[in-house]
Amino acid sequence: MDQCALSYNPPKKLAIDERRTLETLRRMRQDDDAVYRSINNICRGC
C-alpha cells in the first residue's frame, strides 16, 4: 500500500452524530423563534 492509503482516516461515526445533533438543535431553535414571534404578535393585539 502506498502512504496515502495508510494515512486516510474516514470520518468517525461520532462526528456524523454530532453534526446531526447540531442540525436538529438548529431546527428546534428556528421553530422556537417562529413560535415566540407568533405569541408576541398575538399578545400585541390584545
PDB file of N, CA, C, O and CB in Angstrom:
ATOM      1  N   MET A   1       0.849  -1.201   0.000  1.00  0.00           N
ATOM      2  CA  MET A   1       0.000   0.000   0.000  1.00  0.00           C
ATOM      3  C   MET A   1       0.876   1.239   0.000  1.00  0.00           C
ATOM      4  O   MET A   1       1.981   1.254   0.542  1.00  0.00           O
ATOM      5  CB  MET A   1      -0.956   0.012   1.226  1.00  0.00           C
ATOM      6  N   ASP A   2       0.349   2.265  -0.621  1.00  0.00           N
ATOM      7  CA  ASP A   2       1.124   3.495  -0.576  1.00  0.00           C
ATOM      8  C   ASP A   2       0.801   4.276   0.697  1.00  0.00           C
ATOM      9  O   ASP A   2      -0.123   3.934   1.435  1.00  0.00           O
ATOM     10  CB  ASP A   2       0.847   4.355  -1.824  1.00  0.00           C
ATOM     11  N   GLN A   3       1.563   5.310   0.933  1.00  0.00           N
ATOM     12  CA  GLN A   3       1.441   6.070   2.189  1.00  0.00           C
ATOM     13  C   GLN A   3       0.081   6.743   2.323  1.00  0.00           C
ATOM     14  O   GLN A   3      -0.456   6.827   3.428  1.00  0.00           O
ATOM     15  CB  GLN A   3       2.540   7.125   2.275  1.00  0.00           C
ATOM     16  N   CYS A   4      -0.493   7.230   1.206  1.00  0.00           N
ATOM     17  CA  CYS A   4      -1.794   7.911   1.261  1.00  0.00           C
ATOM     18  C   CYS A   4      -2.893   6.976   1.745  1.00  0.00           C
ATOM     19  O   CYS A   4      -3.745   7.367   2.544  1.00  0.00           O
ATOM     20  CB  CYS A   4      -2.162   8.471  -0.114  1.00  0.00           C
ATOM     21  N   ALA A   5      -2.871   5.761   1.265  1.00  0.00           N
ATOM     22  CA  ALA A   5      -3.897   4.803   1.669  1.00  0.00           C
ATOM     23  C   ALA A   5      -3.793   4.490   3.150  1.00  0.00           C
ATOM     24  O   ALA A   5      -4.811   4.285   3.810  1.00  0.00           O
ATOM     25  CB  ALA A   5      -3.784   3.516   0.853  1.00  0.00           C
ATOM     26  N   LEU A   6      -2.593   4.451   3.677  1.00  0.00           N
ATOM     27  CA  LEU A   6      -2.410   4.145   5.093  1.00  0.00           C
ATOM     28  C   LEU A   6      -2.785   5.330   5.983  1.00  0.00           C
ATOM     29  O   LEU A   6      -3.222   5.137   7.117  1.00  0.00           O
ATOM     30  CB  LEU A   6      -0.966   3.735   5.358  1.00  0.00           C
ATOM     31  N   SER A   7      -2.619   6.546   5.479  1.00  0.00           N
ATOM     32  CA  SER A   7      -2.866   7.709   6.319  1.00  0.00           C
ATOM     33  C   SER A   7      -4.312   8.186   6.271  1.00  0.00           C
ATOM     34  O   SER A   7      -4.687   9.069   7.043  1.00  0.00           O
ATOM     35  CB  SER A   7      -1.958   8.827   5.911  1.00  0.00           C
ATOM     36  N   TYR A   8      -5.130   7.631   5.389  1.00  0.00           N
ATOM     37  CA  TYR A   8      -6.526   8.056   5.282  1.00  0.00           C
ATOM     38  C   TYR A   8      -7.306   7.619   6.513  1.00  0.00           C
ATOM     39  O   TYR A   8      -7.307   6.444   6.882  1.00  0.00           O
ATOM     40  CB  TYR A   8      -7.174   7.485   4.007  1.00  0.00           C
ATOM     41  N   ASN A   9      -7.973   8.589   7.145  1.00  0.00           N
ATOM     42  CA  ASN A   9      -8.820   8.290   8.291  1.00  0.00           C
ATOM     43  C   ASN A   9     -10.254   8.686   7.941  1.00  0.00           C
ATOM     44  O   ASN A   9     -10.551   9.877   7.848  1.00  0.00           O
ATOM     45  CB  ASN A   9      -8.324   9.036   9.574  1.00  0.00           C
ATOM     46  N   PRO A  10     -11.142   7.722   7.747  1.00  0.00           N
ATOM     47  CA  PRO A  10     -12.517   8.082   7.421  1.00  0.00           C
ATOM     48  C   PRO A  10     -13.170   8.824   8.589  1.00  0.00           C
ATOM     49  O   PRO A  10     -12.761   8.642   9.736  1.00  0.00           O
ATOM     50  CB  PRO A  10     -13.330   6.826   7.062  1.00  0.00           C
ATOM     51  N   PRO A  11     -14.183   9.659   8.316  1.00  0.00           N
ATOM     52  CA  PRO A  11     -14.860  10.380   9.405  1.00  0.00           C
ATOM     53  C   PRO A  11     -15.420   9.400  10.427  1.00  0.00           C
ATOM     54  O   PRO A  11     -15.920   8.330  10.080  1.00  0.00           O
ATOM     55  CB  PRO A  11     -15.994  11.273   8.848  1.00  0.00           C
ATOM     56  N   LYS A  12     -15.329   9.773  11.642  1.00  0.00           N
ATOM     57  CA  LYS A  12     -15.823   8.919  12.719  1.00  0.00           C
ATOM     58  C   LYS A  12     -17.338   9.027  12.822  1.00  0.00           C
ATOM     59  O   LYS A  12     -17.916  10.053  12.464  1.00  0.00           O
ATOM     60  CB  LYS A  12     -15.166   9.296  14.060  1.00  0.00           C
ATOM     61  N   LYS A  13     -17.972   7.986  13.302  1.00  0.00           N
ATOM     62  CA  LYS A  13     -19.422   7.999  13.480  1.00  0.00           C
ATOM     63  C   LYS A  13     -19.838   9.108  14.441  1.00  0.00           C
ATOM     64  O   LYS A  13     -20.894   9.719  14.274  1.00  0.00           O
ATOM     65  CB  LYS A  13     -19.913   6.639  13.996  1.00  0.00           C
ATOM     66  N   LEU A  14     -19.016   9.362  15.433  1.00  0.00           N
ATOM     67  CA  LEU A  14     -19.321  10.412  16.397  1.00  0.00           C
ATOM     68  C   LEU A  14     -19.452  11.768  15.711  1.00  0.00           C
ATOM     69  O   LEU A  14     -20.339  12.554  16.046  1.00  0.00           O
ATOM     70  CB  LEU A  14     -18.243  10.472  17.476  1.00  0.00           C
ATOM     71  N   ALA A  15     -18.584  12.037  14.766  1.00  0.00           N
ATOM     72  CA  ALA A  15     -18.644  13.319  14.052  1.00  0.00           C
ATOM     73  C   ALA A  15     -19.966  13.435  13.295  1.00  0.00           C
ATOM     74  O   ALA A  15     -20.566  14.509  13.262  1.00  0.00           O
ATOM     75  CB  ALA A  15     -17.446  13.462  13.071  1.00  0.00           C
ATOM     76  N   ILE A  16     -20.418  12.357  12.696  1.00  0.00           N
ATOM     77  CA  ILE A  16     -21.692  12.364  11.976  1.00  0.00           C
ATOM     78  C   ILE A  16     -22.833  12.590  12.959  1.00  0.00           C
ATOM     79  O   ILE A  16     -23.743  13.372  12.684  1.00  0.00           O
ATOM     80  CB  ILE A  16     -21.897  11.037  11.200  1.00  0.00           C
ATOM     81  N   ASP A  17     -22.790  11.915  14.096  1.00  0.00           N
ATOM     82  CA  ASP A  17     -23.831  12.084  15.116  1.00  0.00           C
ATOM     83  C   ASP A  17     -23.839  13.513  15.649  1.00  0.00           C
ATOM     84  O   ASP A  17     -24.906  14.081  15.881  1.00  0.00           O
ATOM     85  CB  ASP A  17     -23.622  11.089  16.273  1.00  0.00           C
ATOM     86  N   GLU A  18     -22.667  14.093  15.844  1.00  0.00           N
ATOM     87  CA  GLU A  18     -22.584  15.471  16.340  1.00  0.00           C
ATOM     88  C   GLU A  18     -23.181  16.444  15.330  1.00  0.00           C
ATOM     89  O   GLU A  18     -23.907  17.365  15.706  1.00  0.00           O
ATOM     90  CB  GLU A  18     -21.121  15.851  16.641  1.00  0.00           C
ATOM     91  N   ARG A  19     -22.879  16.242  14.058  1.00  0.00           N
ATOM     92  CA  ARG A  19     -23.450  17.118  13.025  1.00  0.00           C
ATOM     93  C   ARG A  19     -24.962  16.990  12.987  1.00  0.00           C
ATOM     94  O   ARG A  19     -25.675  17.984  12.846  1.00  0.00           O
ATOM     95  CB  ARG A  19     -22.861  16.787  11.644  1.00  0.00           C
ATOM     96  N   ARG A  20     -25.444  15.773  13.113  1.00  0.00           N
ATOM     97  CA  ARG A  20     -26.895  15.546  13.105  1.00  0.00           C
ATOM     98  C   ARG A  20     -27.541  16.217  14.319  1.00  0.00           C
ATOM     99  O   ARG A  20     -28.605  16.825  14.203  1.00  0.00           O
ATOM    100  CB  ARG A  20     -27.213  14.026  13.098  1.00  0.00           C
ATOM    101  N   THR A  21     -26.906  16.108  15.462  1.00  0.00           N
ATOM    102  CA  THR A  21     -27.423  16.736  16.680  1.00  0.00           C
ATOM    103  C   THR A  21     -27.441  18.255  16.546  1.00  0.00           C
ATOM    104  O   THR A  21     -28.425  18.896  16.915  1.00  0.00           O
ATOM    105  CB  THR A  21     -26.580  16.326  17.896  1.00  0.00           C
ATOM    106  N   LEU A  22     -26.369  18.832  16.025  1.00  0.00           N
ATOM    107  CA  LEU A  22     -26.320  20.281  15.846  1.00  0.00           C
ATOM    108  C   LEU A  22     -27.380  20.749  14.860  1.00  0.00           C
ATOM    109  O   LEU A  22     -27.999  21.794  15.062  1.00  0.00           O
ATOM    110  CB  LEU A  22     -24.934  20.713  15.370  1.00  0.00           C
ATOM    111  N   GLU A  23     -27.591  19.991  13.805  1.00  0.00           N
ATOM    112  CA  GLU A  23     -28.621  20.351  12.825  1.00  0.00           C
ATOM    113  C   GLU A  23     -30.007  20.279  13.464  1.00  0.00           C
ATOM    114  O   GLU A  23     -30.851  21.140  13.217  1.00  0.00           O
ATOM    115  CB  GLU A  23     -28.549  19.419  11.588  1.00  0.00           C
ATOM    116  N   THR A  24     -30.238  19.264  14.274  1.00  0.00           N
ATOM    117  CA  THR A  24     -31.520  19.139  14.973  1.00  0.00           C
ATOM    118  C   THR A  24     -31.731  20.305  15.923  1.00  0.00           C
ATOM    119  O   THR A  24     -32.824  20.871  15.970  1.00  0.00           O
ATOM    120  CB  THR A  24     -31.590  17.814  15.743  1.00  0.00           C
ATOM    121  N   LEU A  25     -30.708  20.675  16.677  1.00  0.00           N
ATOM    122  CA  LEU A  25     -30.815  21.811  17.597  1.00  0.00           C
ATOM    123  C   LEU A  25     -31.068  23.112  16.852  1.00  0.00           C
ATOM    124  O   LEU A  25     -31.838  23.957  17.308  1.00  0.00           O
ATOM    125  CB  LEU A  25     -29.547  21.935  18.434  1.00  0.00           C
ATOM    126  N   ARG A  26     -30.421  23.269  15.708  1.00  0.00           N
ATOM    127  CA  ARG A  26     -30.625  24.474  14.909  1.00  0.00           C
ATOM    128  C   ARG A  26     -32.082  24.568  14.440  1.00  0.00           C
ATOM    129  O   ARG A  26     -32.693  25.635  14.496  1.00  0.00           O
ATOM    130  CB  ARG A  26     -29.668  24.486  13.697  1.00  0.00           C
ATOM    131  N   ARG A  27     -32.626  23.443  13.978  1.00  0.00           N
ATOM    132  CA  ARG A  27     -34.030  23.427  13.546  1.00  0.00           C
ATOM    133  C   ARG A  27     -34.970  23.720  14.701  1.00  0.00           C
ATOM    134  O   ARG A  27     -35.940  24.461  14.544  1.00  0.00           O
ATOM    135  CB  ARG A  27     -34.382  22.078  12.924  1.00  0.00           C
ATOM    136  N   MET A  28     -34.689  23.144  15.854  1.00  0.00           N
ATOM    137  CA  MET A  28     -35.531  23.387  17.031  1.00  0.00           C
ATOM    138  C   MET A  28     -35.507  24.866  17.400  1.00  0.00           C
ATOM    139  O   MET A  28     -36.537  25.435  17.762  1.00  0.00           O
ATOM    140  CB  MET A  28     -35.059  22.529  18.230  1.00  0.00           C
ATOM    141  N   ARG A  29     -34.345  25.482  17.309  1.00  0.00           N
ATOM    142  CA  ARG A  29     -34.219  26.901  17.627  1.00  0.00           C
ATOM    143  C   ARG A  29     -35.044  27.748  16.645  1.00  0.00           C
ATOM    144  O   ARG A  29     -35.705  28.707  17.046  1.00  0.00           O
ATOM    145  CB  ARG A  29     -32.732  27.329  17.593  1.00  0.00           C
ATOM    146  N   GLN A  30     -34.998  27.387  15.375  1.00  0.00           N
ATOM    147  CA  GLN A  30     -35.790  28.105  14.381  1.00  0.00           C
ATOM    148  C   GLN A  30     -37.281  27.954  14.668  1.00  0.00           C
ATOM    149  O   GLN A  30     -38.041  28.917  14.565  1.00  0.00           O
ATOM    150  CB  GLN A  30     -35.465  27.598  12.967  1.00  0.00           C
ATOM    151  N   ASP A  31     -37.692  26.746  15.027  1.00  0.00           N
ATOM    152  CA  ASP A  31     -39.097  26.516  15.364  1.00  0.00           C
ATOM    153  C   ASP A  31     -39.499  27.334  16.582  1.00  0.00           C
ATOM    154  O   ASP A  31     -40.577  27.928  16.608  1.00  0.00           O
ATOM    155  CB  ASP A  31     -39.354  25.024  15.621  1.00  0.00           C
ATOM    156  N   ASP A  32     -38.637  27.364  17.588  1.00  0.00           N
ATOM    157  CA  ASP A  32     -38.921  28.150  18.792  1.00  0.00           C
ATOM    158  C   ASP A  32     -39.055  29.632  18.459  1.00  0.00           C
ATOM    159  O   ASP A  32     -39.953  30.310  18.958  1.00  0.00           O
ATOM    160  CB  ASP A  32     -37.818  27.945  19.842  1.00  0.00           C
ATOM    161  N   ASP A  33     -38.160  30.127  17.614  1.00  0.00           N
ATOM    162  CA  ASP A  33     -38.224  31.534  17.226  1.00  0.00           C
ATOM    163  C   ASP A  33     -39.546  31.853  16.545  1.00  0.00           C
ATOM    164  O   ASP A  33     -40.137  32.903  16.798  1.00  0.00           O
ATOM    165  CB  ASP A  33     -37.060  31.888  16.301  1.00  0.00           C
ATOM    166  N   ALA A  34     -40.012  30.963  15.689  1.00  0.00           N
ATOM    167  CA  ALA A  34     -41.283  31.180  14.998  1.00  0.00           C
ATOM    168  C   ALA A  34     -42.441  31.201  15.998  1.00  0.00           C
ATOM    169  O   ALA A  34     -43.355  32.016  15.869  1.00  0.00           O
ATOM    170  CB  ALA A  34     -41.514  30.086  13.935  1.00  0.00           C
ATOM    171  N   VAL A  35     -42.410  30.325  16.977  1.00  0.00           N
ATOM    172  CA  VAL A  35     -43.469  30.285  17.991  1.00  0.00           C
ATOM    173  C   VAL A  35     -43.453  31.567  18.819  1.00  0.00           C
ATOM    174  O   VAL A  35     -44.509  32.146  19.075  1.00  0.00           O
ATOM    175  CB  VAL A  35     -43.302  29.048  18.911  1.00  0.00           C
ATOM    176  N   TYR A  36     -42.283  32.014  19.237  1.00  0.00           N
ATOM    177  CA  TYR A  36     -42.196  33.242  20.026  1.00  0.00           C
ATOM    178  C   TYR A  36     -42.697  34.447  19.237  1.00  0.00           C
ATOM    179  O   TYR A  36     -43.371  35.318  19.788  1.00  0.00           O
ATOM    180  CB  TYR A  36     -40.757  33.479  20.481  1.00  0.00           C
ATOM    181  N   ARG A  37     -42.367  34.496  17.946  1.00  0.00           N
ATOM    182  CA  ARG A  37     -42.870  35.604  17.123  1.00  0.00           C
ATOM    183  C   ARG A  37     -44.395  35.563  17.049  1.00  0.00           C
ATOM    184  O   ARG A  37     -45.048  36.603  17.135  1.00  0.00           O
ATOM    185  CB  ARG A  37     -42.264  35.547  15.700  1.00  0.00           C
ATOM    186  N   SER A  38     -44.958  34.379  16.890  1.00  0.00           N
ATOM    187  CA  SER A  38     -46.413  34.254  16.828  1.00  0.00           C
ATOM    188  C   SER A  38     -47.062  34.685  18.135  1.00  0.00           C
ATOM    189  O   SER A  38     -48.074  35.386  18.132  1.00  0.00           O
ATOM    190  CB  SER A  38     -46.809  32.817  16.499  1.00  0.00           C
ATOM    191  N   ILE A  39     -46.479  34.268  19.246  1.00  0.00           N
ATOM    192  CA  ILE A  39     -47.025  34.637  20.557  1.00  0.00           C
ATOM    193  C   ILE A  39     -46.953  36.147  20.747  1.00  0.00           C
ATOM    194  O   ILE A  39     -47.908  36.758  21.226  1.00  0.00           O
ATOM    195  CB  ILE A  39     -46.262  33.914  21.695  1.00  0.00           C
ATOM    196  N   ASN A  40     -45.839  36.745  20.380  1.00  0.00           N
ATOM    197  CA  ASN A  40     -45.690  38.189  20.518  1.00  0.00           C
ATOM    198  C   ASN A  40     -46.709  38.926  19.651  1.00  0.00           C
ATOM    199  O   ASN A  40     -47.255  39.944  20.075  1.00  0.00           O
ATOM    200  CB  ASN A  40     -44.266  38.618  20.144  1.00  0.00           C
ATOM    201  N   ASN A  41     -46.966  38.434  18.462  1.00  0.00           N
ATOM    202  CA  ASN A  41     -47.946  39.090  17.595  1.00  0.00           C
ATOM    203  C   ASN A  41     -49.353  38.968  18.166  1.00  0.00           C
ATOM    204  O   ASN A  41     -50.141  39.908  18.064  1.00  0.00           O
ATOM    205  CB  ASN A  41     -47.899  38.491  16.186  1.00  0.00           C
ATOM    206  N   ILE A  42     -49.680  37.832  18.761  1.00  0.00           N
ATOM    207  CA  ILE A  42     -50.995  37.651  19.365  1.00  0.00           C
ATOM    208  C   ILE A  42     -51.139  38.589  20.563  1.00  0.00           C
ATOM    209  O   ILE A  42     -52.166  39.248  20.719  1.00  0.00           O
ATOM    210  CB  ILE A  42     -51.207  36.174  19.796  1.00  0.00           C
ATOM    211  N   CYS A  43     -50.118  38.647  21.399  1.00  0.00           N
ATOM    212  CA  CYS A  43     -50.194  39.470  22.617  1.00  0.00           C
ATOM    213  C   CYS A  43     -50.258  40.971  22.288  1.00  0.00           C
ATOM    214  O   CYS A  43     -50.860  41.738  23.039  1.00  0.00           O
ATOM    215  CB  CYS A  43     -48.980  39.186  23.522  1.00  0.00           C
ATOM    216  N   ARG A  44     -49.660  41.383  21.206  1.00  0.00           N
ATOM    217  CA  ARG A  44     -49.710  42.792  20.824  1.00  0.00           C
ATOM    218  C   ARG A  44     -51.125  43.194  20.417  1.00  0.00           C
ATOM    219  O   ARG A  44     -51.503  44.360  20.527  1.00  0.00           O
ATOM    220  CB  ARG A  44     -48.729  43.073  19.678  1.00  0.00           C
ATOM    221  N   GLY A  45     -51.896  42.228  19.950  1.00  0.00           N
ATOM    222  CA  GLY A  45     -53.253  42.528  19.502  1.00  0.00           C
ATOM    223  C   GLY A  45     -54.252  42.599  20.639  1.00  0.00           C
ATOM    224  O   GLY A  45     -55.404  42.974  20.421  1.00  0.00           O
ATOM    225  N   CYS A  46     -53.836  42.246  21.854  1.00  0.00           N
ATOM    226  CA  CYS A  46     -54.761  42.219  22.992  1.00  0.00           C
ATOM    227  C   CYS A  46     -55.051  43.625  23.505  1.00  0.00           C
ATOM    228  O   CYS A  46     -55.811  43.789  24.460  1.00  0.00           O
ATOM    229  CB  CYS A  46     -54.190  41.359  24.124  1.00  0.00           C
TER     230      CYS A  46
END
